[in-house]
């Protein structure tokens, strides 16, 4: 057995049992924070109060991402474990550091800005036994997403759902429960920025892991948002890049079909005008090239993922206990 030092005596007593049932009800809560001194202590206490009622063994890790307002000191006042980045490295980098330091097989992530209600955590934990990941989807009765961000969020969500082959109610929710080994399996893909949650969502879904969505409320954030308009463009590129990595035909087949349709339309027009143009030939050649590249990319992706033990792991393994 392994031993873990915890700051709160009411939290996990310090021993990780080898009993599989004990391991399945032990979770590390990771809270990234950047300049959240005014709110982090209250959020940590709220999360701890809820966790103490769940019956799960747990630890709480706050990762201070190079804050300049005393966030780390305020978090330390609560008695939880605090990790500090010397400089601001990004949301994803903070999560990866906290997850790497986590002692338990389940990881629960949430934010320090008050947007995700701690009261929703028991619902996620209750759904854990049959899943590899449980996501708090911001589709509850009270959702305070700024109007300026809703159009981009809707478009990105629809695109991600199409490319992933299933409906994704929320691709980048920051409240989710996931197995630590699932995150470690995709460590090389996970970015250091806000795209961390989107990437792990698409990676898990594209590989048929059990992912369940639980509707939750989303409250107005405390303090100022760290998300900028440029992040929508970055999310778009990330979605396309991730799906190409796992299922390139989802991109190349429709694009090739689009070029072929243009060529077919031009061919009909040229026949009507009794004048076959070079454009028709170029469009059909372009479609064939795109399809050929897509097939080669798909073959390479399957070979690479099979060699790494990632491809198809979800559908074969199922929930691990």
N, C-alpha and C positions, 0 to 999 in steps of 0.2 A: 504494500500500500504506500501511497505518497502522502506527504504532509504539507499543509498549506497554512500560512499565517494570515489570519483575518483580523481586521481592526475592531470589528464590532462583535462582542462576545455573544450576541444573540443570533449572529449569522452562523454559517457553517462552522461546526466545532473544530475543524482543523484536520480531519482525516478523510481522505477519499477512499471509500470502501471499494473493494473489487467486486462486490455484489452488483450484477448488471442492473437490477431494479433501482439501486441507490444511484448509480451513474445516470440513469435516465431521468432522475428528478433533481439534478444538480445543474445550476446555470450561472454563468458569469454575465453580469450586466455591464455593458460597456457604454459609457456616455462621453462622446467627444464634446469639447467645449472650447470656444474661442471668444474671448472678451465677453463672458457671461457672468461676471462677478456678482451682478445684482440678482441673478436668478438661480445660479447653479446649486447653492446650498439647499434652497427650498425644493428644487427638483429632486435632488438626491434623497432628501428626507422623505419626500412623497413616494418615490420609487421604493425605498426601503420599507416604509410602512405597509405598502401593498404586498411586497414580497414576503414579509413576515407572516402574512395571513394565508399564504398559498400552500404552505407545507413543503415547499421546495428548499433544498439547500442552495445557498447562493453567496456570491461575492459581488461587490460593486467596484468597478474600476472607472475612474474619471481620467480622461486623457486631455490635458491642457495643451492646446495647439499653439504654443508661443504667445499666449495672451499678454497684454500689457496693462491690464486693469486689476490684477490681483485675483484672477479666477482660481488659480491653484490654491492660494491661501484660504479662500472661502470654501473650497471643496474639502480641504484638509480638516477644516473645523468640524465636518460631519463624521470624521473618523474612518472614512473609506480610503481605499488605496488610490493614490494619485500619481500618474505618470506625466512628465513634462517634456514637450518638444522645445528645444532651444529657440527654434524659429517656427513661423507659421508654415506648416507643410501641407495642409489641406485636410479636408474631411475624411477622405478615404485613407490617407496615410495615418491619421489618428486612429481610425477604426482598426486598421491592420496592426498597429502597434498594440492596441488594447487586446485584440483577439489573440495575438501571439503570446501575450502575458497571461491570458486567461487559464485558470486551473481546471475548468469543468467542460464536459462534452457539449453542452448547449450554450449558445451565445444569444443574448438578448441585447439589441441595440435600441437606443432611444436618444432624444436630443435634450439639451439643457435649456432650451428656450421656452418651454411651457406649451408647445404646440400639441404634443402627443399626451393624452390623458393617461396617467399611470393606472387608473381604474380599468383600462382595457387590457392590462397585462395578464390577468388570470384567464381571460378568454383565449389568449394565444397559448398559454401554458397547457390549457385543457386540450388543445388540438394537437399537441406535440407527439403523442404516441404513434399516430398514423402518418406522420409527415417528416420530411427532411427540412422543410422551411414553412413557417407560418407568418404571413404578412398582414399587418394591420392596414387594410385598404381604407383610404380616406373617402368613404362613401356613406358615412353615417348620417344621422339626422342633423347634426350641427357640424358643418365643414366651412371653415373660414379661410378658403384659398383666395388670395387677391384676384380681382377680376382681370387685371392685366396679364396674369399668368395662366388663366384658364384656357384660352384658345390654343396656345402652344402645348399645354399639357394634354388637351384633348387630341390634337393632331399626333403628337408623339405616342400617346397611348394607343391610338388606332393603328398606327404604323407598326409599333412593337407587337401588338396582338396579331396582326396579319403575318408578320415575319416569324413570330414564335409558333404560330399555328394553333393558338388558343386565346381565349379572352383573358387579358391581364387588367384587372380593375385598377391597379395602381402599380406602376413600374418602378417608382423611386421612393416609396414610403420609407421613412426613417425609423419606424417602429416595426421590428420584425424579430422573430425567434428562428434560429438556424443552427444546425449541427456544426460544430467546429471543424470536423473533418471535411465537410462540404465546402466551407470557405477555403480551407487549406488546399483542396483539390484544384481550385481555380486561382490560387494565389498569384500566379504569373500573369493573369489577365486583369486583375483588379487594379483600377487606377487610383491615384492619390487624391483626386478631386471629388466633386459631388457625384460623379458618375459611378461611384462604388456600388450603390444599391441597384442602379439600373443594370449594371454588368452582372451582378450575382443573380438577379432576377432572370435575365435572358439566358445566362449560362445554365441555370438549373432547369428552366422550362424547356430549352432546346434539347436537353439531354434526359427528359422524361423523369425527373425527380418529382417526388410527391410535394407539391406546393399548394397550400390552402390559403385562401384570403378570408379574413375576418373583418366585417365592416366596423369602422371605428369613427369617432368624432375627430375633428381637427380644429384646434382652438387658435385664436389670434395669437401670433407670436409676441413674446416679451422682448422689447428692445428692437434693434434694426436687423433686417434680413441680410444674410451674406450672399444670397443668390442674385446674380446680375443677369440682364437680358442676354448677354453673350452665351450664357450657359445653355440656353435652348438650342443654339446651333451646335454646341459641343455634345449635347445629348443626342441630337439627330445623327451626327457622325458616329457616335459611339454605338447607337442602335444598329446602324448599317454595318459597321465594322465587326461587331460581335456576331451578328447573324451570318455574315460572310464567313467568319471563322468556323462556325458550327454547321451552317446549312447554306452554302453559297448558291445553290440552285434557286433558293427563294428570291434572290436578287437577279441572277443572270437569266433565268428562264423568262420572267416577265419582261425584262428589258429587251431581250432578243425578240420576243413576241411583238413588242411595241415597234421595233425596227422593221420586222417582217410585215406588220400591218401597214406601215407607211409605204413600204415597197409595193404591197398588193394594191393599195389605193392608187398609187402612181401608175402601176401597170394597167389598171382598168382605165384610167384617164388617158394613158398613151394609146391604148387600143382604140379608144373612142376617137382619138385624134389621128390614128394611123401613123404613129411616130414613136417608136420605142426609144426611150432616153437612157443615158448612162446612170441616171439616178436610181432607176429600178434595180439595175444590176448591183450597184453599190449598196443599196439598202438590204438586199437579200444576202450579199456577201457579209455585210456587217452583222446581220442576224446570225448567220452560221458561225462566224468567228466568236461572237459573244456566247453562243451556246456551247461551242467547243471549249472555250476558256472556262465556262461554268462547270462543265463536266470534269475537266482536269482539276479544277479547284476543289470540286466535291470529292474526287478520288483522293487527292492529297490530304484533304481535311480528315477523311475517314481513316486513312493510313496513320496520320500523325496522332489522332485522338485514340485510335486503338493501341498504338504503341505506348502512349502515355497512360493508358488505363482509364481515360476520362470518358471516351465516347460510349454511350449506352450503359454506363455504370448505374444510372438511376433506374432504368427499366429492369435491369438484371438483379440489382441488389435489393431494392426496396428499402424501407426503413431499417436502420441498423440498431440493434439493441445490445 
